[in-house]
Amino acid sequence: MNITVAVDPTTEIRTSTHPTNLRAGTEDLAAFAARADELSEALARLGPLVGEESRHSVARLQEKLAGFEPAITVLGQVKSGKTSLINAMAGWADLLPSDVNPWTSVVTSLHMTPSDEQREIGARFQFMTEGEWDRLTTKGGRIGELAGRAGAEGELGKIREQILAMREKSRARLGRHFELLMGQEHDYGYFDKNLLERYICLGDDFDDAPGDPADQEQGRFADITRSAELFLNCHTVPFRMCIRDTPGVNDTFMMREMVTINAIRDSRICLVVLSAGQALTSVDMALIRMISNLRSREVVIFVNRIDELAEPAEQMREIEDSIRATLKTHGGPQNARIIFGSAYWAGKALSGDLDDMAEASATSLISLTKARMEAAFIDQPASSHTWEMSGLPALMEALSSLIVAGQGDPVLKKIASSALSIATSRQAVQTVRIGGDQFDQNATMDEARRTFEQIAEANLAGLETSLDAIFEDYRNRADRVHENFVERATHSLLQHLETQGPDEIWEYDPAGLRLLLRSAYSAMGNKVRKDALMRYEVAVSDAAHLFYRVFGPAVEGIQIPVPTAPPIPSPVVLGQAIALDFNDSWWSNWWRKTVGYRAFAKKFKALIRDETEDFMTQMKEVQIQDIRRDVTEELHAFLDEQRGILLDLMNGSAQRAGRVESLFAEKGPDGPDQALEETLVTLRRYAA
């Protein structure tokens, strides 16, 4: 078979003559894109029809819709083929280099736009700050901090030597540019493979060279790059989305643990990539810890490298059973969807190198094809058939359905509901104008405005007070859980030393701590959503009463929606490694230096508290700050919309009978009233 290889003129990355079914599996997302476009058009029509104050609210809704970009975080085992899979999802076989340096803490975000929109491509690279670099190189990250506190001389203690070597290597590469680059950002109006390799791939050591540092060799900035963002057009997606490629979670020292956790926190969907040869075992506890704190509907598991299986159809069933058993044993998301495939096959289909496929892989492809033997494959070209067998269509179907159901449709409904409130207020404005003096308004414009601001202030303050009480109760509960955990761990260690002696490795599973904290967090989240909804309902009632008191029956047609309480983000920080997750010989090295087991109980407690301090701070402060922000922003947005409606109503009331003639002149099949009615039909459909 001969497939002509094409090169994208803007990126100079090989794209190929794509398989004809390149967007297979994205039908749900394509239908959503059409709905989003229709709603966007309705908002564009609504803007000129409403008053000046409400026009700002409509513009904010347009920005919110235009900025909606569902994000998917990809994580998995080192060498599981994550990067190759992401390349296939983007439709470019060799987009991202697959030999990313395992020592770099780089999350690469691909902001993908449908190819027919033809937006500008580019790249942005963010470097570590001085503080981040110092923490990494001085202490070796969190695991290095643990080694330093414990005085470890075992495996963990070797981190310092390797980190110092990395620092010297980076200084040799960057020379005088090293300090200048800390905390800086590099932006480009393009990207290609060479550019990516300079920022996120391991390169050879070299002396400082003259000229622009961006023009130097591969890997020059790899050690200090914190994040990379790429903006590109893709043939595989019908709607914009962001895919975040994270470093592997099972590298030796877990240097990038928090980087990956933060990436998961910023996404609603997590794509876990496993290797068919490794699947998922108890060795992957770091990975299991991360995904066990996500809901099943937030996780899709892709088992890659089935091209390496001799009998994939049979072996896939065994692998799936093994994965589900492991997830069940360790409290993972048991109902997560599991999809099997091969990024290698997908890459061959995209690049046009089917004839160069490895013999074993080709045999596996034929074996899987025979097992399935679906009629739909008969008339497909080889590239399209290979694409289907690669599992990419099934993967995109799973991701598309999660995006649409979990994020997309709720966003459309929320935006349409707000727009409907603004649109129906436009009708009330006209009623107020035409009615002229028939309404006996007991409040002046200034009084109505002051009353509304008092309503807004009271509701915001009430929400803050309610949140303060809930969060304080949650912190106290979390502290009690933490203290009990430290006491139990200390008692367990002392009992072990007294009965088993210092030569036996002591183990203490911190899963109980995570379970109790997760329970406390879940209870707190439920209270927050319940109280927020009650406060939102009070705000709606207060606004509605004010409108009616000032404008009377003219405003009865305004539809004021009760804001939706934002979802509570999953407590992904519970996946962070803590001291007791490691069974290293440094424990025994540490306690052998202390005379008398009881004598160091206090020191042991201090060690565990120090190690779990960051863990607890993340749970008690960072997570709830995110929750507070989301909940209060929802109320702020609602109040801003109602403030605009109120001001437009007051402006309409001020333009009394003198505007009656001009208002009637606007009637007709092509007038504003007709446009408003047509817009209302669209908004009501999406707000329903």
C-alpha positions as CSV (number, residue, x, y, z in Angstrom):
1,M,0.0,0.0,0.0
2,N,1.3,3.5,-0.8
3,I,0.2,6.5,1.3
4,T,1.6,9.9,0.3
5,V,3.1,11.7,3.3
6,A,2.2,15.4,3.6
7,V,3.9,18.1,5.6
8,D,1.9,20.8,7.4
9,P,3.1,24.1,6.0
10,T,2.8,26.0,9.3
11,T,4.4,23.5,11.7
12,E,6.7,21.6,9.3
13,I,5.5,18.5,11.1
14,R,4.6,15.5,9.0
15,T,0.8,15.0,9.0
16,S,0.0,12.6,6.2
17,T,-3.0,11.9,4.1
18,H,-5.3,11.3,7.0
19,P,-7.4,8.2,7.4
20,T,-10.9,8.9,6.1
21,N,-12.4,8.2,9.6
22,L,-10.0,10.5,11.5
23,R,-12.9,12.1,13.5
24,A,-14.6,8.8,14.2
25,G,-15.9,8.7,17.7
26,T,-16.3,12.5,18.0
27,E,-19.9,12.6,16.8
28,D,-21.3,13.7,20.2
29,L,-18.7,16.5,20.4
30,A,-19.5,17.6,16.8
31,A,-23.2,17.8,17.7
32,F,-22.3,19.8,20.8
33,A,-20.1,22.2,18.6
34,A,-23.2,22.8,16.5
35,R,-25.3,23.6,19.5
36,A,-22.6,25.9,20.9
37,D,-22.5,27.8,17.6
38,E,-26.2,28.2,17.6
39,L,-26.2,29.6,21.1
40,S,-23.3,31.9,20.2
41,E,-25.3,33.3,17.3
42,A,-28.3,33.8,19.7
43,L,-26.1,35.8,22.1
44,A,-24.7,37.9,19.2
45,R,-28.3,38.8,18.2
46,L,-29.3,39.5,21.8
47,G,-26.5,42.1,22.5
48,P,-27.8,44.9,20.3
49,L,-31.4,44.3,21.5
50,V,-30.9,44.9,25.3
51,G,-30.0,48.0,27.3
52,E,-26.5,49.3,27.7
53,E,-26.0,47.9,31.1
54,S,-27.2,44.4,30.2
55,R,-25.1,44.5,27.1
56,H,-22.0,44.1,29.3
57,S,-23.6,41.0,30.8
58,V,-24.2,39.5,27.4
59,A,-20.6,40.2,26.4
60,R,-19.4,38.3,29.5
61,L,-21.6,35.4,28.5
62,Q,-20.2,35.5,25.0
63,E,-16.6,35.5,26.4
64,K,-17.5,32.6,28.7
65,L,-18.8,30.5,25.8
66,A,-15.9,31.4,23.5
67,G,-13.4,30.5,26.3
68,F,-14.9,27.1,27.1
69,E,-12.1,24.6,26.6
70,P,-12.6,21.2,28.2
71,A,-9.3,19.9,29.5
72,I,-8.1,16.3,29.7
73,T,-5.1,15.4,31.8
74,V,-3.1,12.4,30.6
75,L,-1.0,10.4,33.2
76,G,0.4,7.0,33.4
77,Q,3.4,4.8,33.7
78,V,6.8,5.9,32.3
79,K,7.2,4.2,28.9
80,S,3.5,3.5,28.6
81,G,3.3,5.5,25.3
82,K,1.5,8.6,26.7
83,T,3.1,11.0,24.3
84,S,2.7,8.8,21.3
85,L,-1.0,8.5,22.1
86,I,-1.4,12.3,22.5
87,N,0.3,12.7,19.1
88,A,-2.3,10.4,17.6
89,M,-5.2,12.2,19.3
90,A,-3.9,15.5,17.8
91,G,-3.6,13.9,14.4
92,W,0.2,14.3,14.1
93,A,2.3,11.2,14.3
94,D,5.4,13.0,15.5
95,L,4.1,16.2,17.1
96,L,5.6,15.8,20.5
97,P,9.0,14.2,21.1
98,S,8.6,10.9,22.8
99,D,11.9,11.0,24.6
100,V,11.1,13.7,27.2
101,N,13.7,13.9,29.9
102,P,12.3,12.1,33.0
103,W,14.0,14.6,35.2
104,T,12.1,17.6,33.8
105,S,9.0,18.8,35.6
106,V,7.1,19.7,32.4
107,V,3.4,19.6,31.8
108,T,2.8,20.1,28.0
109,S,-0.6,21.5,27.3
110,L,-2.0,21.1,23.7
111,H,-4.7,23.7,23.0
112,M,-6.3,22.1,20.0
113,T,-8.7,24.0,17.7
114,P,-10.7,22.4,14.8
115,S,-8.7,22.7,11.6
116,D,-11.6,24.5,9.8
117,E,-11.3,27.4,12.2
118,Q,-7.7,28.1,11.2
119,R,-6.6,30.0,14.3
120,E,-3.0,31.1,14.8
121,I,-0.6,28.5,16.1
122,G,2.1,29.2,18.6
123,A,4.0,28.1,21.7
124,R,4.6,29.4,25.2
125,F,7.2,28.1,27.6
126,Q,7.3,29.0,31.3
127,F,10.5,28.6,33.4
128,M,10.8,27.8,37.1
129,T,11.1,30.6,39.6
130,E,14.1,30.9,41.8
131,G,12.1,29.6,44.7
132,E,10.9,26.5,42.8
133,W,14.4,25.8,41.5
134,D,15.9,26.2,44.9
135,R,13.4,23.8,46.5
136,L,14.0,21.3,43.8
137,T,17.8,21.5,43.8
138,T,18.5,22.1,47.5
139,K,16.1,19.6,48.9
140,G,15.4,17.3,46.0
141,G,11.6,18.0,46.1
142,R,9.3,16.5,48.6
143,I,11.1,13.2,48.8
144,G,14.4,14.9,49.2
145,E,12.9,16.9,52.1
146,L,11.9,13.6,53.7
147,A,15.4,12.2,53.2
148,G,16.9,15.4,54.8
149,R,14.7,15.3,57.8
150,A,15.2,11.7,58.5
151,G,19.0,11.8,57.9
152,A,18.6,9.1,55.3
153,E,21.6,7.3,54.0
154,G,19.7,4.8,51.8
155,E,18.3,5.1,48.3
156,L,16.4,8.3,49.0
157,G,19.5,10.0,50.3
158,K,21.1,9.7,46.9
159,I,18.7,12.3,45.5
160,R,20.9,15.2,46.6
161,E,23.9,14.0,44.6
162,Q,21.8,13.6,41.5
163,I,20.1,16.9,41.9
164,L,23.3,18.8,42.4
165,A,24.7,17.1,39.2
166,M,21.6,18.3,37.4
167,R,22.1,21.9,38.6
168,E,25.7,22.0,37.4
169,K,24.7,20.6,34.1
170,S,22.0,23.3,33.7
171,R,24.5,26.0,34.6
172,A,26.9,24.7,32.0
173,R,24.3,24.7,29.4
174,L,22.8,28.2,30.1
175,G,25.9,30.0,31.4
176,R,25.1,33.7,32.1
177,H,21.5,33.1,31.0
178,F,20.8,30.8,33.9
179,E,19.7,33.4,36.5
180,L,18.1,35.7,33.9
181,L,15.8,33.0,32.7
182,M,14.3,32.2,36.2
183,G,10.6,32.9,36.2
184,Q,10.6,34.2,32.6
185,E,8.4,33.2,29.7
186,H,9.2,32.5,26.0
187,D,6.5,33.1,23.4
188,Y,6.6,32.0,19.8
189,G,4.3,32.6,16.9
190,Y,5.1,29.1,15.6
191,F,6.5,25.8,16.8
192,D,8.2,22.8,15.3
193,K,10.0,19.7,16.5
194,N,13.3,21.5,16.9
195,L,11.8,24.2,19.1
196,L,10.0,21.6,21.3
197,E,13.2,19.6,21.7
198,R,15.0,22.6,23.0
199,Y,12.6,23.1,25.8
200,I,11.3,19.7,26.9
201,C,13.8,17.1,25.8
202,L,17.0,15.8,27.2
203,G,20.0,17.0,25.3
204,D,23.8,16.7,25.3
205,D,26.0,18.9,27.5
206,F,27.7,21.8,25.8
207,D,29.6,24.9,26.6
208,D,27.9,28.3,26.7
209,A,27.6,29.6,23.1
210,P,27.1,33.1,21.8
211,G,23.9,34.3,20.3
212,D,20.2,34.0,21.1
213,P,19.7,31.1,23.7
214,A,16.6,30.1,21.8
215,D,18.8,29.2,18.8
216,Q,20.9,26.6,20.7
217,E,20.9,22.9,20.6
218,Q,18.4,20.3,21.8
219,G,17.5,20.2,25.5
220,R,19.1,23.6,26.3
221,F,16.2,24.7,28.6
222,A,14.8,21.2,29.6
223,D,15.9,21.3,33.2
224,I,14.4,24.6,34.1
225,T,11.2,24.5,31.9
226,R,8.2,24.4,34.2
227,S,5.4,24.2,31.6
228,A,4.9,24.2,27.9
229,E,1.7,25.3,26.0
230,L,1.1,24.7,22.3
231,F,-1.6,26.2,20.3
232,L,-2.5,24.3,17.1
233,N,-5.1,23.4,14.6
234,C,-6.2,19.7,14.5
235,H,-8.0,17.6,12.0
236,T,-9.2,15.2,14.7
237,V,-11.4,17.4,16.9
238,P,-14.7,19.1,16.0
239,F,-14.5,21.4,19.1
240,R,-11.6,23.0,20.9
241,M,-10.1,21.1,23.8
242,C,-6.9,21.0,25.9
243,I,-4.9,17.8,26.4
244,R,-2.2,18.0,29.1
245,D,0.7,15.6,28.8
246,T,2.2,15.0,32.2
247,P,5.4,13.3,33.2
248,G,5.2,9.7,34.2
249,V,4.1,9.1,37.8
250,N,6.3,6.0,38.4
251,D,9.8,7.5,37.9
252,T,12.3,6.6,40.6
253,F,12.0,9.7,42.8
254,M,8.5,11.0,41.9
255,M,10.1,14.4,41.3
256,R,7.1,15.7,39.4
257,E,4.3,14.5,41.7
258,M,2.8,17.9,42.6
259,V,3.2,19.1,39.0
260,T,1.0,16.2,37.9
261,I,-1.5,16.6,40.8
262,N,-2.0,20.3,39.9
263,A,-2.6,19.4,36.3
264,I,-5.3,16.9,37.3
265,R,-6.9,19.5,39.6
266,D,-7.3,21.9,36.6
267,S,-9.1,19.2,34.5
268,R,-12.4,17.4,34.9
269,I,-11.3,14.3,32.9
270,C,-8.3,12.1,33.5
271,L,-7.0,9.8,30.9
272,V,-4.8,7.1,32.4
273,V,-2.5,5.4,30.0
274,L,-1.2,1.9,30.9
275,S,1.0,-0.5,29.0
276,A,-0.5,-3.8,28.0
277,G,2.7,-5.4,29.1
278,Q,2.5,-3.9,32.6
279,A,-1.2,-3.2,33.0
280,L,-1.7,-2.1,36.5
281,T,-0.2,-3.7,39.6
282,S,0.3,-2.8,43.2
283,V,3.7,-1.4,42.2
284,D,1.9,1.5,40.6
285,M,0.6,2.8,44.0
286,A,1.4,6.4,43.1
287,L,-0.8,6.1,40.0
288,I,-3.6,4.3,41.9
289,R,-3.5,6.9,44.7
290,M,-4.0,9.7,42.2
291,I,-7.0,8.2,40.3
292,S,-8.6,6.7,43.4
293,N,-9.6,10.2,44.5
294,L,-11.4,10.8,41.2
295,R,-15.0,9.8,40.4
296,S,-15.4,6.9,37.9
297,R,-17.1,9.3,35.4
298,E,-13.9,11.4,35.5
299,V,-11.5,8.6,34.5
300,V,-10.9,6.8,31.2
301,I,-8.2,4.1,31.2
302,F,-6.5,3.4,27.9
303,V,-4.4,0.2,27.7
304,N,-1.8,1.0,25.1
305,R,0.7,-1.3,23.3
306,I,-1.7,-4.1,22.4
307,D,0.4,-4.3,19.2
308,E,2.9,-6.2,21.5
309,L,0.4,-8.9,22.4
310,A,0.5,-12.1,20.4
311,E,-3.3,-12.8,20.8
312,P,-4.8,-9.4,21.7
313,A,-8.4,-10.4,21.6
314,E,-8.0,-13.0,24.3
315,Q,-5.3,-11.3,26.3
316,M,-7.3,-8.0,26.6
317,R,-10.0,-9.7,28.6
318,E,-7.4,-11.1,31.0
319,I,-5.8,-7.7,31.3
320,E,-9.1,-5.9,32.0
321,D,-10.0,-8.4,34.7
322,S,-6.6,-7.8,36.3
323,I,-6.9,-4.0,36.2
324,R,-10.4,-4.0,37.7
325,A,-9.3,-6.4,40.5
326,T,-6.3,-4.1,41.3
327,L,-8.6,-1.1,41.4
328,K,-11.1,-2.8,43.6
329,T,-8.4,-3.9,46.0
330,H,-6.9,-0.4,46.4
331,G,-10.1,1.6,46.2
332,G,-9.7,2.9,42.7
333,P,-12.6,3.9,40.3
334,Q,-14.0,0.5,39.6
335,N,-16.5,1.6,37.0
336,A,-14.0,3.6,34.9
337,R,-14.2,2.8,31.2
338,I,-11.3,0.7,30.0
339,I,-10.3,0.9,26.3
340,F,-7.6,-1.1,24.5
341,G,-5.5,0.2,21.6
342,S,-2.2,1.0,20.1
343,A,-0.7,4.4,19.6
344,Y,1.9,2.7,17.4
345,W,-0.8,1.6,15.0
346,A,-2.4,5.0,15.0
347,G,1.0,6.6,14.3
348,K,1.6,4.3,11.4
349,A,-1.8,5.2,9.9
350,L,-1.1,8.9,10.3
351,S,2.4,8.9,8.9
352,G,1.7,6.6,6.0
353,D,4.3,4.0,7.2
354,L,2.1,1.0,7.2
355,D,4.5,-0.9,5.0
356,D,7.2,-0.4,7.6
357,M,5.2,-1.8,10.5
358,A,7.1,-4.3,12.6
359,E,6.3,-7.9,11.7
360,A,5.1,-8.8,15.2
361,S,2.9,-5.7,15.3
362,A,1.4,-6.5,11.9
363,T,0.7,-10.0,13.0
364,S,-1.1,-8.7,16.1
365,L,-3.1,-6.3,14.0
366,I,-4.2,-9.2,11.7
367,S,-5.1,-11.3,14.7
368,L,-7.3,-8.6,16.2
369,T,-9.0,-8.0,12.9
370,K,-9.9,-11.6,12.4
371,A,-11.3,-11.7,15.9
372,R,-13.6,-8.8,15.2
373,M,-14.4,-9.2,11.5
374,E,-16.9,-6.4,11.4
375,A,-18.6,-5.7,8.1
376,A,-17.8,-2.0,8.3
377,F,-14.2,-2.7,7.8
378,I,-14.5,-4.4,4.4
379,D,-14.6,-1.3,2.2
380,Q,-12.2,0.8,4.3
381,P,-8.7,1.7,3.1
382,A,-5.9,0.3,5.1
383,S,-5.1,3.5,6.9
384,S,-8.7,3.9,8.1
385,H,-8.9,0.3,9.2
386,T,-5.7,0.6,11.1
387,W,-7.0,3.7,12.7
388,E,-10.1,1.9,13.9
389,M,-8.1,-1.0,15.3
390,S,-5.8,1.4,17.1
391,G,-8.6,2.2,19.6
392,L,-8.5,6.0,18.9
393,P,-12.2,6.1,17.7
394,A,-13.3,4.3,20.8
395,L,-11.2,6.5,23.0
396,M,-12.5,9.7,21.4
397,E,-16.0,8.5,21.8
398,A,-15.6,7.9,25.5
399,L,-13.9,11.3,26.0
400,S,-16.5,13.1,23.8
401,S,-19.4,11.7,25.8
402,L,-17.8,12.7,29.1
403,I,-17.1,16.2,27.9
404,V,-20.6,16.8,26.6
405,A,-22.5,15.3,29.5
406,G,-20.2,16.4,32.3
407,Q,-19.2,19.9,31.1
408,G,-20.5,21.0,27.7
409,D,-24.3,20.7,28.0
410,P,-24.2,22.1,31.6
411,V,-22.2,25.2,30.3
412,L,-24.7,25.8,27.5
413,K,-27.7,25.5,29.9
414,K,-26.1,27.9,32.4
415,I,-25.2,30.5,29.8
416,A,-28.6,30.2,28.1
417,S,-30.4,30.6,31.5
418,S,-28.6,33.8,32.2
419,A,-29.2,35.1,28.7
420,L,-32.9,34.2,29.0
421,S,-33.1,36.4,32.2
422,I,-31.6,39.3,30.3
423,A,-33.7,38.8,27.2
424,T,-37.0,38.6,29.1
425,S,-36.0,41.8,31.0
426,R,-35.9,43.5,27.6
427,Q,-39.6,42.8,27.2
428,A,-40.2,44.3,30.6
429,V,-38.2,47.4,29.7
430,Q,-40.5,48.0,26.8
431,T,-43.6,47.4,29.0
432,V,-42.3,50.0,31.4
433,R,-41.5,52.5,28.6
434,I,-44.9,52.1,26.9
435,G,-46.8,52.0,30.1
436,G,-45.4,55.4,31.0
437,D,-47.0,56.8,34.2
438,Q,-49.4,53.9,34.8
439,F,-47.0,52.4,37.4
440,D,-47.0,54.0,40.8
441,Q,-43.3,53.8,41.6
442,N,-42.7,54.3,45.2
443,A,-38.9,54.3,44.9
444,T,-36.6,56.7,43.2
445,M,-33.8,55.5,40.9
446,D,-31.2,56.1,43.6
447,E,-33.3,54.3,46.3
448,A,-33.7,51.3,44.0
449,R,-30.0,51.2,43.3
450,R,-29.1,51.5,47.0
451,T,-31.6,48.8,47.9
452,F,-30.1,46.4,45.3
453,E,-26.5,47.1,46.6
454,Q,-27.7,46.3,50.1
455,I,-29.3,43.1,48.8
456,A,-26.0,42.2,47.1
457,E,-23.9,43.0,50.1
458,A,-26.1,41.0,52.5
459,N,-26.2,37.9,50.3
460,L,-22.4,37.9,49.7
461,A,-21.8,38.4,53.4
462,G,-24.3,35.7,54.2
463,L,-22.5,33.3,51.8
464,E,-19.1,34.1,53.2
465,T,-20.3,33.6,56.8
466,S,-21.8,30.2,55.9
467,L,-18.7,29.1,54.1
468,D,-16.5,30.2,57.1
469,A,-18.5,28.1,59.4
470,I,-18.4,25.0,57.1
471,F,-14.7,25.3,56.4
472,E,-13.8,25.8,60.1
473,D,-15.8,22.7,61.0
474,Y,-14.0,20.8,58.2
475,R,-10.5,22.0,59.3
476,N,-11.3,20.8,62.9
477,R,-12.4,17.4,61.7
478,A,-9.4,17.1,59.4
479,D,-7.1,18.0,62.3
480,R,-8.6,15.4,64.5
481,V,-8.2,12.7,61.8
482,H,-4.6,13.8,61.3
483,E,-3.8,13.7,65.0
484,N,-5.4,10.3,65.5
485,F,-3.4,9.0,62.5
486,V,-0.1,10.2,64.0
487,E,-0.9,8.7,67.3
488,R,-1.8,5.3,65.8
489,A,1.3,5.3,63.6
490,T,3.5,6.0,66.5
491,H,1.9,3.3,68.6
492,S,2.3,0.8,65.8
493,L,6.0,1.6,65.3
494,L,6.8,1.3,69.0
495,Q,4.9,-2.0,69.3
496,H,6.7,-3.3,66.2
497,L,10.2,-2.3,67.6
498,E,9.4,-3.9,71.0
499,T,8.1,-7.2,69.5
500,Q,10.0,-7.5,66.2
501,G,13.2,-5.5,66.8
502,P,14.8,-2.9,64.5
503,D,15.9,-5.4,61.8
504,E,12.4,-6.1,60.5
505,I,11.0,-3.6,58.1
506,W,8.1,-1.7,59.7
507,E,5.1,-1.0,57.4
508,Y,2.1,1.3,58.2
509,D,-0.5,1.9,55.4
510,P,-1.6,5.5,55.4
511,A,-4.7,4.6,53.4
512,G,-6.8,5.0,56.5
513,L,-5.8,8.6,56.7
514,R,-6.7,9.3,53.1
515,L,-10.1,7.5,53.5
516,L,-11.1,9.5,56.5
517,L,-9.9,12.8,55.0
518,R,-11.8,12.0,51.8
519,S,-14.9,11.3,53.9
520,A,-14.5,14.7,55.7
521,Y,-13.9,16.5,52.4
522,S,-17.0,14.9,50.8
523,A,-19.2,15.9,53.7
524,M,-17.8,19.4,53.6
525,G,-18.5,19.6,49.8
526,N,-22.1,18.5,50.2
527,K,-22.7,21.2,52.9
528,V,-21.1,23.9,50.7
529,R,-23.3,23.1,47.7
530,K,-26.4,22.9,49.9
531,D,-25.8,26.2,51.6
532,A,-24.7,27.9,48.4
533,L,-27.9,26.8,46.7
534,M,-30.0,28.2,49.6
535,R,-28.1,31.5,49.4
536,Y,-28.6,31.7,45.7
537,E,-32.3,31.1,46.1
538,V,-32.5,33.9,48.7
539,A,-30.6,36.2,46.3
540,V,-33.1,35.4,43.4
541,S,-36.0,36.0,45.7
542,D,-34.6,39.3,47.0
543,A,-34.0,40.6,43.4
544,A,-37.4,39.5,42.2
545,H,-39.1,41.2,45.1
546,L,-37.2,44.4,44.5
547,F,-38.1,44.4,40.7
548,Y,-41.7,43.9,41.5
549,R,-41.8,46.5,44.2
550,V,-40.3,49.1,41.9
551,F,-41.9,48.2,38.5
552,G,-45.0,46.3,39.4
553,P,-46.7,43.7,37.0
554,A,-44.5,44.9,34.1
555,V,-41.7,42.7,35.3
556,E,-43.7,39.5,35.8
557,G,-42.4,38.0,32.6
558,I,-38.7,38.2,33.6
559,Q,-37.3,34.7,34.1
560,I,-34.7,34.8,36.8
561,P,-32.8,31.5,37.1
562,V,-31.4,30.2,40.3
563,P,-27.6,29.8,39.8
564,T,-26.2,26.3,39.9
565,A,-23.9,25.4,42.7
566,P,-20.5,24.7,41.2
567,P,-19.3,21.1,41.4
568,I,-16.8,20.4,44.2
569,P,-13.4,19.5,42.7
570,S,-12.0,16.1,43.5
571,P,-9.4,16.0,46.4
572,V,-6.6,14.9,44.1
573,V,-4.0,16.0,46.6
574,L,-4.9,12.9,48.6
575,G,-2.8,11.1,46.0
576,Q,0.4,12.9,47.2
577,A,3.0,10.6,48.5
578,I,3.8,10.9,52.3
579,A,6.5,9.3,54.4
580,L,4.7,6.0,55.2
581,D,4.1,5.2,51.5
582,F,7.8,4.2,51.3
583,N,9.3,1.0,52.8
584,D,12.9,2.1,52.5
585,S,15.7,1.0,54.8
586,W,16.2,4.6,56.0
587,W,13.5,4.0,58.6
588,S,15.7,1.4,60.4
589,N,18.8,3.5,59.8
590,W,17.1,6.4,61.5
591,W,15.8,4.6,64.6
592,R,19.0,2.7,65.2
593,K,20.7,6.0,65.9
594,T,18.3,6.7,68.8
595,V,18.8,5.0,72.2
596,G,15.5,3.7,73.6
597,Y,12.4,3.3,71.5
598,R,10.2,5.4,73.8
599,A,12.8,8.2,73.8
600,F,12.3,9.0,70.1
601,A,8.5,8.7,70.0
602,K,8.3,12.5,70.2
603,K,10.8,12.8,67.4
604,F,8.9,10.3,65.3
605,K,5.7,12.3,65.7
606,A,7.4,15.4,64.7
607,L,8.8,13.7,61.6
608,I,5.4,12.5,60.5
609,R,3.8,15.9,61.2
610,D,6.5,17.6,59.2
611,E,6.1,15.2,56.3
612,T,2.3,15.5,56.3
613,E,2.2,19.3,56.8
614,D,2.2,20.1,53.1
615,F,-0.3,17.3,52.5
616,M,-2.7,18.8,55.2
617,T,-2.2,22.4,54.1
618,Q,-3.2,21.4,50.6
619,M,-6.4,19.7,51.9
620,K,-7.3,22.3,54.4
621,E,-6.4,25.6,52.6
622,V,-5.6,25.2,48.9
623,Q,-8.6,23.0,48.1
624,I,-11.1,25.1,50.0
625,Q,-9.8,28.3,48.6
626,D,-10.7,26.9,45.1
627,I,-14.1,26.0,46.4
628,R,-14.7,29.4,48.0
629,R,-13.6,31.1,44.8
630,D,-16.0,29.1,42.6
631,V,-19.0,29.4,44.9
632,T,-18.6,33.2,45.4
633,E,-17.9,33.9,41.8
634,E,-21.2,32.3,40.9
635,L,-23.1,34.6,43.1
636,H,-21.1,37.6,42.0
637,A,-21.9,36.8,38.3
638,F,-25.6,36.5,39.1
639,L,-25.7,39.8,41.0
640,D,-23.8,41.6,38.2
641,E,-26.4,40.3,35.7
642,Q,-29.4,41.4,37.9
643,R,-27.7,44.8,38.5
644,G,-27.6,45.4,34.8
645,I,-31.2,44.4,34.4
646,L,-32.3,46.7,37.1
647,L,-30.4,49.7,35.6
648,D,-31.9,49.0,32.2
649,L,-35.4,48.8,33.7
650,M,-34.8,52.1,35.5
651,N,-33.5,53.7,32.3
652,G,-36.5,52.4,30.5
653,S,-38.8,53.8,33.1
654,A,-37.2,57.2,32.8
655,Q,-37.9,57.3,29.1
656,R,-41.7,57.5,29.5
657,A,-44.4,58.4,27.1
658,G,-42.1,60.5,24.9
659,R,-40.7,57.3,23.4
660,V,-44.0,55.7,22.6
661,E,-44.1,56.6,19.0
662,S,-40.5,55.5,18.3
663,L,-41.2,52.2,20.0
664,F,-44.2,51.5,17.9
665,A,-42.1,52.4,14.8
666,E,-39.8,49.5,15.6
667,K,-42.6,46.9,15.2
668,G,-42.7,44.7,12.2
669,P,-41.5,41.3,10.9
670,D,-37.9,42.6,10.6
671,G,-37.9,44.8,13.7
672,P,-36.2,44.3,17.1
673,D,-39.3,42.7,18.6
674,Q,-39.2,39.9,16.0
675,A,-35.5,39.4,16.5
676,L,-36.0,39.2,20.2
677,E,-38.7,36.6,19.9
678,E,-36.5,34.4,17.7
679,T,-33.7,34.7,20.1
680,L,-35.9,33.8,23.0
681,V,-36.9,30.6,21.2
682,T,-33.3,29.5,21.0
683,L,-32.5,30.5,24.6
684,R,-35.5,28.7,26.1
685,R,-34.6,25.5,24.3
686,Y,-31.1,25.5,25.8
687,A,-32.2,26.7,29.2
688,A,-34.8,24.0,29.5
